[in-house]
Amino acid sequence: MRVNNQDRLHTWMGNNAIIGNLPINKLVLPGSHDSGSTKERRDQMQLPHEVTQDVSLIKQIRGGIRVLDLRVHCCEQFRPGDPRRFQLRHFTSTGVSLEADLLEPLLDYFKAADTQKEIIILDFHELHGFTSAIHQEFQAMLIGRLGPRCLPADVLGKNLVHLWLNHPGKNLVLAYAGPAFHPSFCNAVTQRWSGSNTNTTATLKTFMDEVAEEWKPNGQLRAIQCAKYALPLFVPDDFSNKIDQWFHSEDENSYIQKFYIINTDWSLRSRIVANCIHASVVRAMNA
């Protein structure tokens, strides 16, 4: 089976109409782990073990990534309205401004006619320095900047073709680990993590095998965190060869069919995007 994805990863959802048979929570989606910790925007104070991706957030999206793992810190030294107030972080700040380095490029990305069927999940799952008032401020900022592009949470169980036809121009899912003050916010992605940063590839695979057999509630957004650190330097490991082997997509019996969102470090070094596209098409054909 041929999947039309080789040259147009930035528009792979629109290029593969068959996936319209499935809702967003049943696709096999490529995600990036700790998406904002990139080599391109590494803060001078960041240590090597904090950097998990090669390229910027918008380049990840253009490379086919459809789920961003976003950890946000409220920098209270900057006043509300200052684009430096909400920054992405890993263990420390990355220096990446959520507004300047993600929201603005994302809106530019969606100005193109061929991106209108791409649906991207922004998973705000670690929020540092947030009070109830800051949650409200942050959500008001997101809606103010992205509102016309945001899908209401109550339609996320509908098939993509329904969203494309009935909610044109709405491309963003706002998944949020905190109190929601607007109907566009849905529950955060359930991230299945082994609990250990220093797995071997064998122990990580054992954990993944366990997650693969778990029941997923209907409507839940669920991710496997397929990432680990390498000793002795404790830096994010590049085991792309294993990721390509584990998640190779052949048919409906392939191991990748047991998963939904797959978050990896160095996400564009492996074939995870191509494999997720193929697996989504296979799943849609067998739905």
C-alpha positions in Angstrom: 0.0 0.0 0.0 1.4 3.4 -1.0 1.0 6.3 1.4 1.4 9.8 -0.1 3.6 11.3 2.5 7.2 11.4 1.3 7.5 15.0 0.1 4.7 16.7 1.9 5.0 15.9 5.6 3.9 19.4 6.5 0.4 18.5 5.1 0.2 14.8 5.6 -3.3 14.7 7.2 -4.8 16.6 4.2 -2.9 14.4 1.8 -4.4 11.1 3.2 -8.1 11.6 3.1 -8.8 8.1 4.4 -7.9 9.1 7.9 -11.0 11.3 7.9 -12.8 8.0 9.0 -11.2 8.3 12.5 -11.4 10.8 15.4 -8.2 12.5 16.5 -8.0 10.3 19.6 -7.8 7.1 17.5 -5.1 8.1 15.0 -1.5 7.1 15.4 0.2 10.5 15.9 3.8 11.4 16.0 4.7 13.6 18.9 7.9 15.2 20.3 8.9 14.7 23.9 9.7 17.9 25.7 9.1 19.8 22.4 10.4 23.2 23.4 13.9 22.1 24.4 15.6 22.5 21.1 19.1 23.0 19.8 18.0 26.0 17.8 16.9 28.0 20.8 19.0 26.6 23.6 19.3 29.0 26.4 22.9 29.8 27.5 22.2 28.4 30.9 20.8 25.1 29.7 22.9 21.9 30.2 23.2 19.3 27.5 20.9 16.9 29.3 18.0 19.4 28.9 18.0 19.5 25.1 15.8 16.9 23.5 15.0 18.1 20.0 17.1 19.4 17.0 14.8 22.0 15.5 12.3 24.6 16.4 8.7 23.9 17.2 7.4 25.1 13.9 10.0 23.0 12.0 8.8 20.0 14.0 5.3 20.7 12.8 6.5 21.1 9.2 8.3 17.9 9.6 5.1 16.1 10.4 4.9 16.2 14.2 1.3 16.6 15.3 1.5 16.6 19.1 3.7 19.0 21.1 4.6 18.3 24.7 4.7 21.8 26.2 6.0 22.6 29.7 5.3 26.2 30.6 6.8 28.5 33.2 5.2 31.8 34.2 8.1 34.3 34.5 6.5 36.8 36.9 9.3 39.3 36.4 7.6 40.1 33.1 4.3 41.9 33.2 1.1 40.4 31.6 1.2 41.0 27.9 4.9 40.7 27.6 5.8 37.8 25.2 8.5 36.8 27.6 6.1 36.1 30.5 5.3 32.5 29.4 8.3 30.5 28.5 8.9 26.8 27.8 11.1 24.9 30.1 12.6 21.5 30.8 14.4 21.4 34.1 15.1 25.1 33.7 13.9 27.7 31.2 14.7 27.1 27.5 14.5 30.8 26.6 11.7 29.9 24.2 8.8 32.3 24.3 5.5 30.5 23.9 4.0 33.5 22.0 6.9 34.5 19.8 8.4 31.1 19.1 5.2 29.0 18.8 1.9 30.9 18.5 3.0 33.4 15.9 4.8 30.9 13.6 1.8 28.5 14.0 -0.7 31.1 12.8 1.6 31.9 9.9 1.7 28.1 9.1 -2.1 28.0 8.9 -2.3 30.9 6.4 -1.4 28.5 3.6 -4.3 26.9 1.8 -2.8 23.4 1.9 -2.6 23.3 5.7 -6.3 23.6 6.5 -6.8 19.9 7.2 -3.9 19.6 9.6 -4.9 19.2 13.2 -2.3 19.8 15.9 -2.5 19.0 19.6 -0.9 21.5 22.0 -0.5 19.5 25.2 0.1 21.9 28.1 0.9 19.3 30.8 3.5 20.9 33.1 2.6 24.4 34.3 5.1 25.9 36.7 4.4 29.0 38.8 0.7 29.0 38.0 -2.0 30.1 40.4 -5.7 30.1 39.6 -5.4 33.7 38.4 -2.4 32.9 36.2 -4.3 29.9 34.7 -7.1 32.3 33.8 -4.6 34.9 32.4 -2.7 32.2 30.4 -5.9 30.7 28.9 -7.2 34.2 28.0 -4.0 34.9 26.2 -4.2 31.6 24.3 -7.8 32.2 23.3 -7.0 35.8 22.4 -4.2 34.6 20.0 -5.5 31.3 18.8 -9.3 31.4 19.4 -10.6 31.2 15.8 -8.3 28.2 15.2 -9.3 26.2 18.3 -11.6 23.2 18.1 -14.3 23.1 20.9 -13.5 20.2 23.2 -17.0 18.7 22.8 -16.4 17.8 19.1 -13.1 15.9 19.5 -14.9 12.6 19.4 -16.1 13.3 15.9 -14.3 11.8 12.9 -11.9 14.1 11.2 -14.1 14.4 8.1 -16.8 15.9 10.3 -14.3 18.4 11.8 -13.0 19.3 8.3 -16.6 19.9 7.0 -18.3 21.4 10.0 -15.4 23.3 11.6 -13.3 24.7 8.7 -10.3 26.7 9.8 -10.2 25.2 13.2 -7.1 23.1 13.6 -5.9 23.2 17.2 -6.7 21.0 20.1 -5.8 22.6 23.5 -5.1 19.8 25.9 -4.6 21.2 29.4 -3.4 19.9 32.8 -5.2 22.3 35.0 -8.6 24.0 35.6 -10.2 25.0 32.3 -12.0 28.3 32.0 -13.0 28.1 28.3 -14.8 25.4 26.3 -11.9 24.9 23.9 -9.7 23.3 26.6 -9.9 19.5 27.0 -8.1 17.1 29.4 -4.3 16.9 29.1 -2.8 14.0 27.2 -2.4 11.0 29.4 1.3 10.4 29.2 2.4 6.9 30.0 6.0 7.2 31.3 8.0 4.4 32.9 8.9 6.5 35.9 12.6 6.1 35.2 14.9 8.3 33.1 17.7 5.8 32.9 16.0 2.8 31.3 17.9 0.5 29.0 16.3 0.0 25.6 15.3 -3.5 26.9 13.6 -2.1 30.1 11.9 0.6 28.1 10.6 -1.9 25.6 9.2 -4.0 28.5 7.4 -1.0 29.8 6.0 -0.2 26.4 4.8 -3.8 26.0 2.8 -3.4 29.2 1.3 -0.1 28.0 0.4 -1.7 24.7 -2.0 -4.1 26.4 -3.7 -1.4 28.5 -7.3 -0.4 27.8 -7.8 3.2 26.7 -11.0 4.9 27.5 -12.9 6.2 24.5 -12.1 9.8 23.9 -8.9 9.8 25.9 -5.7 11.3 24.3 -2.9 8.9 25.3 0.8 9.1 24.6 3.6 6.7 25.2 6.8 8.5 26.3 9.4 6.6 24.2 12.4 8.5 25.6 15.3 7.8 27.9 18.7 9.2 29.0 22.1 7.7 28.2 24.7 7.2 30.9 27.3 8.2 32.0 26.7 11.7 30.7 22.9 11.6 31.3 21.9 13.1 28.0 18.7 12.3 25.9 19.5 9.2 24.1 19.3 8.9 20.3 18.1 5.3 19.7 16.4 6.0 16.4 17.4 2.6 15.1 15.3 0.9 17.8 12.4 3.3 17.4 12.4 2.5 13.6 12.5 -1.2 14.4 9.8 -1.1 17.1 7.3 1.1 15.3 7.8 -0.1 11.7 4.4 -0.1 10.1 3.6 -3.0 7.8 -0.1 -3.9 8.3 -2.9 -4.0 10.9 -0.9 -6.5 13.0 2.2 -4.3 13.4 3.2 -3.4 16.9 2.6 0.4 16.3 -1.1 -0.4 16.0 -1.2 -0.8 19.8 -0.4 2.9 20.3 -2.0 6.4 19.7 0.5 9.2 20.4 4.2 8.3 20.3 6.5 11.0 21.9 10.2 10.7 21.2 13.3 12.7 21.6 15.2 13.7 18.4 11.9 13.1 16.7 12.9 13.9 13.2 16.0 11.7 13.2 13.9 8.5 13.0 11.2 7.4 10.7 8.5 7.8 13.4 6.5 10.4 11.3 6.4 8.2 8.2 5.5 5.1 10.3 2.7 7.0 12.1 1.2 8.2 8.9 1.2 4.7 7.4 -0.2 3.2 10.6 -3.0 5.8 10.7 -3.9 5.0 7.1 -3.9 1.3 7.9 -6.1 1.8 11.0 -8.5 4.0 9.1 -8.8 1.4 6.3 -9.7 -1.3 8.9 -12.0 0.9 11.0 
